[in-house]
C-alpha cells in the first residue's frame, strides 16, 4: 500500500525511511556513503525506464513487415523457382528501394529527435555525512537529504523538512501555469491531488523561488513522474487509416489475382494447353495484377510530405502519421505551453480608479500600456535596485519612439512600476521580440520586470538593505531600499491584505486617506480581473525612518498604489488556427490541469469554447461511467483540473466514438494521452523527453498553428495518394484486362512478364511519383475530415479505375490483333501493344490530377492554378525510356522488342488519345445526365406542388 508521506511529520518521515533524526539540527548529517551505496543496490538508479534502445537494424527490417511487401517477396520466390531471374531481381530491387527510402526518413527523424532532447536533472545537491555534495541525479536514493535552491530541477520525489519562501513550477506534471507555494506542515487529507500536496516536491519540477531541504521518498519509476511514464505501457496508437487501407487493398489485389489466374488457367487447360504453359500465364497475370511500385511510391509520397513538413517546423517520427493527420477529427490540446506560452504577462494595471491595458508577447519586454485606448508615452529610464535586471534603452513604442499620450498621474504609475521592479528577485534574459525571453526565478516577478520595460523603465544594481520574504502565511513580500539618503519600504502581495495594511492611497496624483469608496472601487477591480482569470497583485510603499532592522511590524500604514493583473496568455497565432480547424470540420478540445476559471477565460478568448459548450472537471469525470462520458463528450469543449489518467480517459472516449484524435502536449502529464492518440504531437522546445518519445510527430517551434499546417499537409498527401492510386490501379487494371482477354480468347499474350514489370516499375512509377508531389488544393481545408472507415475507392474512384482499365485493355488488345493480322512478327506486334499500353497510361496520368477525372486540375491553397512541370517532366522522361527500350539493341534483347515504323506510332498515338479522353468524356456525359434528371425531377415536383395547391384552392372555394 503506498505511503501517504504528506500526512506525516518530518520526524515520522525520517523514521519511516530509516534516517537518523536528532532534533532541529538532525538533518545536517544525511546518509553515509556506505548506506547510500547499499540503498542504490536495493532501489536501483534514479532513472526512468526507457523504451528499447534505438536500433538502425531493427528499424530497417521493420520496413519489410508490410503485407504488400510480403506479397512481392512471394512473387520473387515464384519467379526465381520458374527460372525468371530477370523478373525476380527486378522485383527484389524495388522491395529494397522501398525499405531504404522508409529507413532513411525514419532514421533521420530519430536523429532529429535526439538533437531536440535535453538532459533532465543531470545533477543533484545532497547532504551526506554532514557534507554538501553534488552527485549525478541517477545516484540519488530514498532517504537522501536534498538541498534545493532557486533554479534547481527536482531530481526525485521528496518530503519537505525545511522551506524558506519556496515556490515550485509543477506545470510539467499538473499543467498548472502558476508556481505553487510550499510548506512543511503535514496535510490532513489522505488523497489530495498532485497539485495540492503542499509539503512535497516531485521529480521533473523546478524551483522558482526560495530554498528548501527534503527527504527523498521515491526515485526512478516509483516517482510521480515514473508512474506517468508507466501509463505509456498501457497506451497504443494502433495502425493508421492508411496502413489499414493499404493492407486491405493488398489482400483484395491478391484475392483478385488468385481468382483471375485460376479462371485463365482453367480456360487454358480446357482448351488443351499444357500445365506449365498455363502456370507461366498465371504468373504473368499475377505480375500484371500487383502494382509492384505501389509500396515504394507510397513511401516516396510520405517522405516528400515529411520534407515539406520539416520546412514548416514539424518532425515526423513515423511516416504513416503524415497521412493520418489528414483524417484528424479532434485535436485534444493541453493549455499550458501549447495554447499558451507558459509565460506570465501583465495584461491590466489599475490605479486611480481606472484600468490600463497592456499588450505584448509573454516575457518579451516589448509592448505598450494603453489608457482610454490611447498608447502611453514611455516613461524616462530610472536607476533602480533590481537584482539581475538588465540595463537597456527603453524599447521603441508601437506608434514610434516616444509616441503616445502622457498619463495624468505619471509619478503614480512610476511608483507602481518601481515597486514591481524592486520587490523582485527574478532575472529576465533574452533578445528580440519573440519567444526567446526567459525568466530565472518566479514567473510572476518576471512579468513585473517585462511590464516595467514596456513602460520605458530599466533597472541597475543598487543598494537593497533588507528583504522580508514571501510565505504562504504572510501572502506578501517586502524590501527595504536606501536611495538618495532616504529609506523606503516597497511591498507586493494579496489585494485584500494590502488594503488592510494601508492608511492612504495614491489617487489622481495625490496621496489621500484610504476611504470606504476607494476600498469598494479597488475590490470591484479585483473582482473584475479575477472574472477574467487574472492573477491579481497589489502594490504599496511607505517611507521609513532610518532603522537598522526592519521587521513585519513596519509593514503597516502603507500607501496603496494599485493593482496588476496577469495571466499566461494565449499564443497570438492560435485563435486563427482554431478558426481554420472549425472551417475544416475539426474540433479543438482543451485538456488542462489548470483551474476551470482560467481555462474558461483562455477558451473564450481563443474562440474554442462554444456558447453551449461544457467545462468538465477531473472530479466530475471520476463520477461518470464510460457510457455517460460518451453521451456528453461531444458537448464538452474544456476539461479542467485533470490528471494524466483523465487525459487518457478522454482520448479513449473520443476513439471509442470512432474519432481520429490528435493529442498535443509538452509536459510529462501529457505523455500517456499523446501515445494513446492516433496522432501524438509533442512540443520540441518545451516538451519533455518522455512526451517526445511517446509522440508520432514533434513541433520544433512549439507553435500550435503548426499542427493545422500539418493537417493540411496530411490531407494533401492523402489526396495525392488517391491520385497515384487511381493512376496505378487504372494502369494495372488495363494490364490485367489485356492479359485476361488474350488468355480467354486463346491468342498469344500481347505482353511478356518483363515488359509488364518495366511498365509497372518504371514508366508507371515516374508519373506516379510526380502525382505524389502535387501541391495541396485550397479546398482541402474547407471540407470536413474524411471518415477513418471511408473506402479508398470512394466518390466513384473504383468505377473510374475499372472504366479506364477496360478502355486501356480493350484498346491494347484490339491494336495487338490488328497488327498481328497484318502478317508481322509476333515480337513486333507485342512491341506495338507494349508501346500503346505505355503511352495510354502516360496520357491517363494527366487525367488523374483531378479527383473528378476532368481535364483541369484544382487550385493550390494560394488560389493559383496548379502547374504541370513535375508531371510533364516525368511523362517526357518515361516516354524517352520507352523509346530507348524499343530502339536500343541491347535493351531490345532484354525486353524482347522490335523497332517500330512511323505508321506504327500513329496507331500508338491514337490509342493514347482514346485513353486521354475516355474518363473525362464519360464523367461529362454522366454529369449531364444527372443534371437533366435533376432538372426533370425539380420541374415535375413543382408541377405536382402547383396542381395540389390549385386543387386545394378550388376545394376551399367550393366549401365557401
N, C-alpha and C positions, 0 to 999 in steps of 0.2 A: 504493500500500500504506500503510495507516495507521501512523503512527509510535508506538512504544511509549515515550512520554515518561517513564513511571515507571521505566524501566530506565536512563535517562540520569542523569548527574550534573548539578547546576545549571549547571556551566560548559558541558557538552555541550549542554544545553537552550538556553542563551543563544546558543551558536554556531549551532545549527540554526535558531534563529529570527532570526538576523542582528542580535542585540542586543549592543552592545559590553560587554565584561566586563573589569574591571581590578582583580582581586584582591578581597579581602573587602569593600572599600568600593565596588566597581564597580557595585553595584546602585543606588546613590544617584541616578544621573543619569536613567535611564529613557529613553524615546523623546523626540525633539524634536517640537514641534507640527507641523512640516512633514512629518516621517516618519509621524506618526500620521495626518495627513490623507491621505497617499499610500496608506497601508495601508487606510484606511477606503474609499477608492475601489476598491481591489482586492478586499477581502473583504466589503464591504458592511456595513450596520448590524448591530449585535448584537441581533437580534430574531428571534423565531420566525415562520415563515410562517403567517399567519392564513388561515382559510377566507375565501371571498369576503365582502366587506363586506355586512352585513345590509341587504337592500333591501325596504322595505314593498311596492313594486310587484311584485317577483318573488314575494314571499310571497302576495300577493293572487291573482295569475294562476295560481299553483300549485294553488289550490283548484279550478280547472276541469279539472285533469288526472286526473279520475276517470271510470271507464267509464260509470257510471250518469248522471253529469252530461253526458257527451258524448252519450249516448242522448237525454237530454232536450233538448239543444240541437238534435239532429236532428229531434225532434218539433216544435220551434219553427219550424224551416225548412219542414217539410212543411205545418204548419198555416198558416203565412204564405203559402206558394205556392198553397194552396187558398182563400185569402181568409178563413180563420177567424182573424181578428186577435184576437178576444177570447181564444181558446184560446192563441194564440201568446204574447200579452203575459202571460197568467196563468202559463204555464209558465216564461217568461223571468224573471218576478218571483221565483218560488220558487228558481230557479237562483242568482240574485244574492243572495237571502236566505241561502242555504246558504253561498255564498262569503264573505259579510260576517261571518257567525257564526264560521266557521272562522278567518278572517283576524284578527278582533278577539281571539280567545282566544290564538292563537299569537303575535300581536304583543305582547300583554300579557306572555306568558311570556318572550319575548326581552327586554323591558324589565326584567322582574323579575330575569332573569339578569344583565343589565348592572349592576344595583344591587348584586348579590352579589359582583361581581368585585373583586379587589384588584390594585393595580399590583405587578408583580413586579420587585424590584431596580431602582427608578427612578433611583438614582444609584450612582456608584462612586467610590472613592478611589484615585487612581493617582499615581505619580511621573513627571513629565515635565520634562525639562531641570533635574533636581535639585530641583524644587519639588513639594510635595504639592498636588494639585488634586482638587476634587470635580466630576465631569463627569456628564452623563446616561449611564446604563448603555448606551444604544444606540450610544454613540461609542467604547466600548472595542474595541480591536483586538488581534490576535495580536502578542505582543511587549511589550505594556503591562506595567508592573510594578504589580500590585495590592497595596494595603495593606489588610489585614483586621484587624478588632478584634471583640471580643465583641458579639454582636447584629447584625452585618452579614450581609446576604444576599449570597451569592457571585453576581456577575453573569456570569461566564464560566468555562470550564474553565481551570485553571491548574496549573502545576508549582511546588510549594513550593520556595523557595530559603532561607527563614528561617522558623522556627516556634518559638514560646515557649509551651509548655503548651497547644497548640492542640487543641481538640475541635470536631467539626463534626456537626451533626444532618443525616444523609443520608436520613432516613425518606421524604421525598417521592420519592426515586429508588430506594432499595433496600427500603424497608419495615421496616428495622431500627429498633427503637424507641430504642436507646441511642446516645448520641453516640459518634463514632469518633475516637480519638486519632490525631493526625497527626505526621509526622516528615519529614525532608528526605532521608534516605539513599535511594539507588537500590534498587529491588527486583530480585531475580534472576529471578523468574518473569515470563515474557513475556506471558502471558494470564491475569492474576488477575481475579477477579470485581470488579464495580464497588465492592463494599464492602470489598475487600482492597487497594485502591490507596491506601496509607497516605501517600504523598507527593503526592497530587493532591487538589484541591478541584474540585467540579463546580458548574456553574450551577444555581441553584434551591435549593441547600443553605444552611444557616445556621450561622454561627459561634456556638457556645455558651460557649466559654471560650478565653482566651489571645489571642495576636496573631500575625500572620504576614505575610510577603510572598511573592508568587507571580508567575511569568511566565505571562501568558495564552498558551495554546496553541491554543485553539479558541473561536470565537464563533458566535452565531446557530444555524443548523441543523447546524453541524459539532460542536456540543457534545453531550454525552451526552443532555442534555435535548432537543436538537433531533432527535437520532436517534430518540428515543422518539416525539416528535411526528410524525416521518416515517412511523413504523409506522401512524399513523392513516390514511394514504392507502391502505394495503392492507387496511383493515378496513371492513366494511359490514354493517349490521344486516339489510338486506333488508326486504321488505314484511311487515307484521304479519299474524297469522292472520285478523283481522277484515277487513283490506284484501283478502286473498286470497278470503275467503268472499263478501264483497260484490261483488268483481269477478266471481267465478264466478256468483253469483246474478244479476247484471246480464246476463251472457251467456245464462244459462238463460232468463231472462224474455224477452230479445229473440228467442231461437230459438223459444220457445213462442209468442210473439206472431206471429212470421212464419208459423208452421205454422197457427195458428188463423185468421189473416187470409186465408191462401191457401185454406184449406178453405171458409170462408164465401164468399169471392169466387167460387170455382169453383161452389159450390151456387147462388149468385145468378145467375151467368151461365148456368148450366144451366137455371134457371127462366125465363130471358129478360130478366133485369134489365139496365139499361144499365151500361156500364163505369164511368162517372162515379159513378153511384149506389153501385155496389159498392165503388169506391175510397174514397168517403166513409164507407161502412160499415166498411171495413177500418181507416180512421183512427180511427173511434170505438172499435173493438175494441182498437186499439193504445193509445189513451188509457186504456181500462179496464184493460189488462194491466199497464201500467207504473205502479208506485206513485210518482207524481211527488214526493210529500213525503218519501220514504224518505231521500235524502241529507241533507236539512235536519234531519230528526228524529234521524238518527244523529249528526249534528254537534251538535245541541242536547243529546242524551244525553251525549255525551262532554264537552261544555263544562260541563254541570251536574256531572258527575263531577269535572272539573278544579276547579270552585269548591269542591266538598266537600273535595277533597284539599288545597287551599290552606289551609283551616281546620285540616288535620291536618299542616301544615308541609311539604307536597310541592308543588314547582313543576313542572308538566308542560310540556315544551318541544314535544313532538309529540303532537297529540291522539290518534292511534291507539294510542300507547303505553299509554294508560289501560286499554284493553281487553286489550292483550297481557299485562298483569300477571296477568289472570285465569287464564291457562293456563301461568304460570311453573311449571316442574317442578324447576328447580335454581337456587339462589341461590349464586353464587360471590362470596365476600366477602373483601376484604382484611382483615387483622387490625388493623394499627396505625392508629388513628384512626377505625376503623369498628366492629369488635367491641370494641376498647378505646378509651380516650380519648386515647392518645398522651401520657399524663401519668404519670410515675413516682410510685409511692406505697409507702411503707414499710408492710409487712404483718406483719413479725415482728421482734422485738427479743430478743436472747439476752444474758443476764448472770447471773452467779452460778449457772450450771448450769441455768437454767430459761429457757423461751421465753415471751415475752409476745406476744399477738396484737394487731393494730391494725386498727381499722375506719376507714372514711372513703370519700371520693369524689375521686380524683385529687389535684390540688394544693390543693383546698379544705381549709383548716386546721380542719376540723370532723370530729370522730370521737372515738374513745376507745381507750385502752390497756386490755387485759384481762389479768389474772393469775389463772391457775387458774379461768378462765371468769367471773371477777368483775371488773366495771369498776373501774378505779383512780380515786381522787380526784385532781383536778387539783393539780399542784404549784404552789407560790407563784410569782408573777411574779419574774423575775430580770433585772437590768440586765446586758446583755452587749455586748461589742464586735462587733456583727454588721453589716457594711456593707449598707446598703439595707434592713435589716429594718424592719418597721413596728410601732411600739409600740401595742398594742391590749389591752383587757382580755381575759383568758383566756375562751374560749368556754364556754358552758354545757354541761355534760355531758349525755349521753343520758338519764341517770337523774335529772336535775335538777341545779341549781347545787350544786357541792361534794359531790354524792353519790358514793359508791363506797368501795372498800376502800383502805387505805393499804399501799403496797408496803413490805416489811420493810427493804429497803436503799434508802430514798428518796434518800439522798445519792449512792449509786452510780448510780441512774437519772438523777439531776440532772446528774452529771458527764458521763455518756454523752451526754445530750441537749445539754448545754452544748458538748461537743466538736463535735457536728454543727453547732451554730449558729455557733461561732467559726471552724471550718475551712470557711468558706463565702463565696463571692463572688456568690451569686445574689440576685436581688430577687424577692420574692413579692408580687404585687399582685392585688387583686380585692375583691369584696364579695359577701356572701350565701353560702348553702350550695348552690352549683351549679357549672356548668362554666365560669364566667366568670373563674376564677382563672388567672393567667398567671405564668410564670417567665421572667425575663430572665437568661440565663446557663445553667449546666449544670442539666438537669432532675433529675439525681441530688441535687445540692445543694438544689434546690427542694423535693424530697421530704423532706430533712432539716429544712428550715425548717417545713414543714407538720407533721411529726412533733412537733417541739418545741411548736408552738402547740396541738396536740391535748392535750398533757400539761399545758398551762397556762402554759408559759414564753413570754415575749415578750422581744424584744431592743431595745436602743437603741444609738446610736452610742457607741463607746468608743475606747480607745487601743490600736490594734494596732501593735506596733512593727515586725514583720517578717513576711514570708511566704516560705516555701520552696515554690515551686510544684510542682504535679504534672507529671510527664513520664512517657511510656510506659516509660522505662527504670527510673525510681525507683518507680513504682506507688504513690505516696503523696504527700500534701500536708501541710505543717505550717505553723502560725502561732505566733508568739510574742506573748503578751499580757501587758501590765502592768496589774495590778489590786490595789488596796489595798497598794501598795508592794512587791508580790511579782511575780516573773516566772514565767510558766508556758508550756510548750510543749504544744500540742494537735496531735494527728496523726490522720489517717484514711487508710486505704489497704487493700491486699490483706491478707487474714487471715493467710495463712502468713508473709508478710513481717513484719507487725507482731508476730506471735508470736515470731519470731526476734530482733526488736529489743527485746523486753520481758524484764524481770527479775522483775517482780512482777505480780500480778493482783488486781483487786477481786473479793472472794469473800465473799458473805454479810455485807456491812457492814464488812469489814476488807480491808486490803491485805496479801496474803500472798505468799511466794515462789512463782513460777510453776513448778509441778512437772509431771512427765510425765502424771499423772492429769488435771490441768487442761488440758494441751495436747490430750490424747486427747478430752476432752469438747467442747472448742471445735471441733476438726476434725470431730468427728462432727456437731456442729450445722451447720458449714459444708456438709458433705455433704448433710444433711437439707434445708437451704434450697436448695442447688443442684439437688437432685432435684425441687424444686417450681419450678424455672426462676427462682429469685430471684437478683437480683444482690446479692452479699454484700460489705459493707464492714465493716472492723474499726476500732475507735476506741480511742485510748490517749492518755495525757498524761504529763507529767513536770515537776515543779518545777525551775526553773533558777536558778543563781546570776545575779547582775546583770551580764550580759555586754553589751558594746557591739554585738557582731556575732555572730549565731548561724549556724552552718553545718550541713552534713549530719552532721558528727561528733557533734553534740549529739542526733541522733535515735537514741538508744540508752538502755538502762536505763529503758525506759518502763514505765508501769503500764497493763497491758491492762485495758480497761473492758468490752468486749463487742462484739457484732455487731448489725448491722441488715441485714435482707433486704428488698429492694424489687423491684417488678415494675410493668409497665404493666398495670393490672388491667382486667378486662372491664367494660364498661358494665353497670350494675345491671339494666337492663331487657332485656338481650339474651337471657339464659337463657330467660325466659318466651316471648320472641318466637320463639326456635328451637324450643321445645316446641310452640308454635302451628303452626309450619311443619310439624313432624312429623305433627301431627293432620290437617293439610291435605294430606298426601302430598307435601310439598316438601322436597327435600334441601338442606341448608346445607353448603357446602364452603368451607373456609378456604384462601385462597391468599396466601402471605406471603413476604416476603424475609427474615424473621427465622429464627433457628435452630430446628431441629426440637424441641429440648427445651422452649424457650419456647412454641412453637406447641402442643406436646402438652399442657403444663400449662394453657394457656388453653382448648384444645379440651375437655379433660376437665372443667374447671370449668364450662364452658357446657353440657355435655351434647352437644356436637357430635360428639365422637369416639366411635364405636361400639366395643363390646368387641372386635369382629373387624375394625375399620376400619384401613386402612393409612395410613402417612405416607410420602409420596414427596418426595424432594429434587430440586432442579433438575439436579444431576449425574446422578441416576438417570433423570430424564426424557430427558436427552440420549442415554442408551443405548437408549431404547425407540423402536421404529418406530411409525408411526401405528396400525397394526393391533394391535400389542402394547398400546399405551396404551388403545385402545378396549376390549380384552378385560378390563382390570383397573380401568378408571376408575370403575366402579360400586362398587368396594370401597374406593376412596381417599376419605378424609374431609379430609385436610390435605395441601397441597402447600407445602413449606418451602424456603427458600433459592432462590427462583425469581427470574428476571429478567423484564423486560417481555415478551420473546418467549415465555417459558414460559407466562405467564398467557394470552397469545393462543392458544398451542397447546392449553391445557386447555379454553378456551371453545370452540374449533373442534372439539375431540374430542367434547364434550357435544352440540354442534349436529349433528355427523355422526351421532350416535345418535338424532336426532330430538327431543332435549330442547329446551324453551324456556328459555333461560338469562337470568337477571338477574345482572349483574355490578355489584357495588358497590365504590366506591373513592374515595380522596381525593387520593392522590399522583399525580405525573406518571407514575410507573411503572405506574399502573393504566389510564391513558387508552386505549392501544390495545385492551385487552381490553374496556373499558367500551363502546367504539364497536363492537366486533365482536359483542357480545352483542345478542340481540333486544331486551333491556331494559337500557340503560345507566343506572346510578344513580350520581350524584356527590354528595359531601357539600358543603353550601352554605357552612359556616363554615370548615372546614379544607381544603376541596377547592381544588385549583389551577385556574387559568383553563383550562389545556389539558384537564383532566378534565371540567370543566363544559361546555366546548364540544363534547366528544365524547359527552355523555350525552343520554338522552331525557328524564330527569327529575332534579331536584335536590332533595335532602332539606335543607330550610332549617335544621333544628335538629341536624343531624349525628347523629340518633338512629336506630340500626339498626332498632329496633322499628317505626319509621315505615313502613319498606318492607312490613312484614307488614300494617299497616293499609291500605297502598296496594294490596297483593294482594287483600285482602278487598274493597276498593272496586272493583277491576278485575273481580273475579268478579261483584259485584253489578251492575256496568254491563253485562257480557255477558248476565247473566240478564235484565236489563231490555230489552236489545236483542232478545233472543229473544221476550220478551213482546210488544213492539210489532211485531216482525216477524210473529209469529203473528197479531196483530190486523190489521195492514195487508194481509198477503198473503191472509188469510182473507176480508177485505172485497173485495180485488181479484179474488180467485177468484170470489166471488159476482157481481161485476160482469161478469166475463168470461162466466160461465155464463148470466147474464141475457141478454147481448147475443148470445152464440152460439146459444142456444136460439131466440131470436127470428129471427135470421138464417137458421138451419137450417129453421125452420118456415115461413118466408116471411111472417111477420106484421110489422107496424111495430115498430121498435126501441122498447123501453119508456123509454129514456133518450137524451137528445141529448148530444153531446160536452161542452158547457159544464156540464151537470149532473154528468157523471162527474168533470170537473175539480174542481168545487165539493166533491164528496164526497171525492175523494182528498186535496185540499189543506187543506180547512177542517174539515168535520165529522169526517173521519177523523183529521186532523192533531192536533187538540187532545187527544183521548183518548190518542193515541199518545205525545204529549209527557208527559202525566200518567203513563202507564205507565213512561216512562223515569225518573221521579222516585221510583219505588218504593224503600223502604229495603231494604238488604241483609238477607236472611234469615239466621238463626243457623246454618242447616245448611250454608251456603256454605263455611265454613272447617272443616267436618267431612267433606268429600268430597275425593277425590283430584283433582288438576288434570285438566282435560279434555285429550284428545289434540289437538295442533295440526291434525291432518288430520280431526278429527271433523266430520261434516257439521252444518251449522246446522239441518238438519231432523231431527236425531237424536232418539231417545226418543219416536218416534211423532208428532213435531210435523208432519211432512209429511201424514200421514193426517188429523190434526185439522184442518189447513188445508183440505184437499180436502173433507172431510166438511162442515165449516162452510160452505164456499163453495157446495157443492151445495144445502144447506138454504136459504141466503140467496137464491141464484139461482133455485131452483125456486119458493120462496115468492113472490118478487117477480114472476116471470113469470105464475104462476097468478093472483095478485091483479090483475095488469095485464089479463089476459084476462077475468077475472070482471067487472072494472069496465067494460072495453070492450064486452062483450056485453050490458051493461045499456043500451046506446044512448047513453052520454055522449060528449062530445067527446074527440078524441084527446089534446088538451092536458091535460084533467082526468085522464084515465086515466094519462097519463105522470106527472102530479103525485102521484097515489096511489102509483104504483110507485116514484117518486123518494123519497117520504117513507117508504114501507115499507122501502126499501133502507137509508136513512139510520138509521132507528130500530132496525132489525135489527142494524146494525153497532154502534150505540151500546150496545145491550144486550149484545152479544158482548164489548165491552171489559171488562166485569166478570168474564167467564169467563176472560179472558186473564191475570188477575192471578196465577193459579196455573198452574205449569208443567204440572200434570197435567190442567188443564182442569176442575177441580172448582169448586164454588161458593165454597169457602173459600180465602182467601189464606193464605200462610205466616206465620211469625212473624219479627220483627226479631231482631237479634243480642242484644237485651236480654231476649228471651223473650216480649215483649208482642205481641199480635195487631196486624197492620198496620191502620192507619186508612185511611179512604177519601176524606177531603175533597178532595185534588187531583183524583182521577179523577171523583168525583161532581160537583165544580165544572166540570170540563172537559165532561162529558156534558151537564150542565144548560146551559152556555153554547152548546154545539153544537146542542142542541135548540132554544134560543131563536133561534139564527141560522137554523136550518132553517125555523122558523115565520115569520121575517121574510121569507125568500125566497118563502114560499107566500102571504103576505098583504099585503106592502108592494107597492103598484102599480109603483113604478119598478124594483123588483127582479124583479117578475113578467115585465116586458118582456125583461130581460136573460136570465133563466133559463127563460123560456117556461113559466111555471107558471100554475095557476088556483087560486082559493080552494077549500078543502075544507069539507064539512059535517061535523057531529058523527059521523054514522054511518060516514063515510069513515075517520075517526080510530079508530073501533072496530076496523075491519079492519086498519089500520096497527098498532095496539097488539097485535092477535092475531099478526101476522107477527113483531113484535119479541119476543113471548113465546116463540114457536116457536124463534127464534134463540137465546134465552137458555138454553133447557133442552136443546137438541139435543146439544151436545158433552158436557155433564156426564152426561146420561142414557145416551148411547152408551158413555161411559167406565165408568159404573157397571155397565151390562149386560156389557161386556167383562170387567171385573174380577170380576164374579160368576161368569161362565162359566169364567174362568181358575181361580178358586178352586175351583169344582166339579170341573174337570178334574184339578186338583192333588190334591184330596181323593180323588177316584176312583182316581187313579194310586197314591197312598200306600196306600189300602185294598187295592188289587189286589196291590201289591208285598208288603205284609205277609202277605196270604193265601198268595201263592206261596212266600214265605220260610218260613211256618209249615208248609205242606204238604211242602216239601223237607226241613225239619227232622224232621217226623214220619216221612216216608218213610225218611230216613236212620237214625232211631232204630229203626224196625221192621226195617230191613235188618241193623243191628247185632245186634238181638235174635235174629234168625233164625240169624245166624252163630254166636252164642254157643250 
